[in-house]
Amino acid sequence: MNQLLEVNDLKVSFRTYGGEIQAVRGVSFHVEEGETLAIVGESGCGKSVTAQAIMGMIPRPSGKVKNGEILFGNRDISKLSPGKLQQVRGSEIGMIFQDPMTSLNPTMKVGSQIREGIIKHQKLPKNEAKKKAVEMLKLVGIPDAEKRYSQYPHEFSGGMRQRVVIAIALACDPKLIIADEPTTALDVTIQAQILDLLKDIQKKRNASIILITHDLGVVAEVADRVAVMYAGIIVESGTAEEIFENPKHPYTWGLLKSVPKLDALVKERLIPINGTPPDLFAPPAGCPFAARCPFAMEVCVSHMPEAEQFSVTHQAKCWLNDKRAAKGKENIKEREEQLV
């Protein structure tokens, strides 16, 4: 595969009356052509801010990309002017937002909202843009697309509105789709339909997807690789199989233990992760998960661990994996046995 997107040492902060919030603190990852990368973690860990930074949508003047590069193709799009970035946004990178009610303009017909981007980026005349908008409604599975083209968002169900949002994101044939919690507001049946739709469209168009979610069930369904994010940093990353079968970070263990297993012969009590994420006004000097980790050592509190590499694709930032942590090895073995 060829690499489509590369994010290096991304740092994003927000100025508030209470001080500076360090929302994203040195995040690095890449996305290859035709693959799905899931970024998973609790609310407030920096997932959506990372996506906004890629799209050039960090609210100003309070928000600022303080460091890093975002390489899309052979360009650092974080350095583009607003006008140049607007050309990339929509035409080459599309975004699916989590709440279709706030993503769609309630005063505009859905067809006009799809057509708007097509006219802007592809310079098609209105009649040709309308034809393509109707085709997009058909592509995302909306029946009677010609009639639906002239209806308003309130005339659609929640699942159908999300399909319209997907149609807008795909209208200009982007190479990369960023899906920010695309199934959060939907019931389980509709969630499955939306995920199937995304997989089908990806297969047809060979598009890459960044899926932002807190739902590991969704991750297991669609992701090729997974980046586990906590307190503004990526604490573990690997293929979906590596993350689910051989997790190496206590936060990942906690996420997996809090997910119900439908194939379990005996009902198991779900185990929550005790405590709360750290204050990002003053992030801890060491591992940000140390205060909530049952296996934390003194070094965890005072020093941030380096990433330990377990395979070409799998790495984690945890002192338990350090060769000098004899106790850590016992803990890792114990936790791996518990997860089987």
Disulfide bonds with the S-S distance in Angstrom:
none
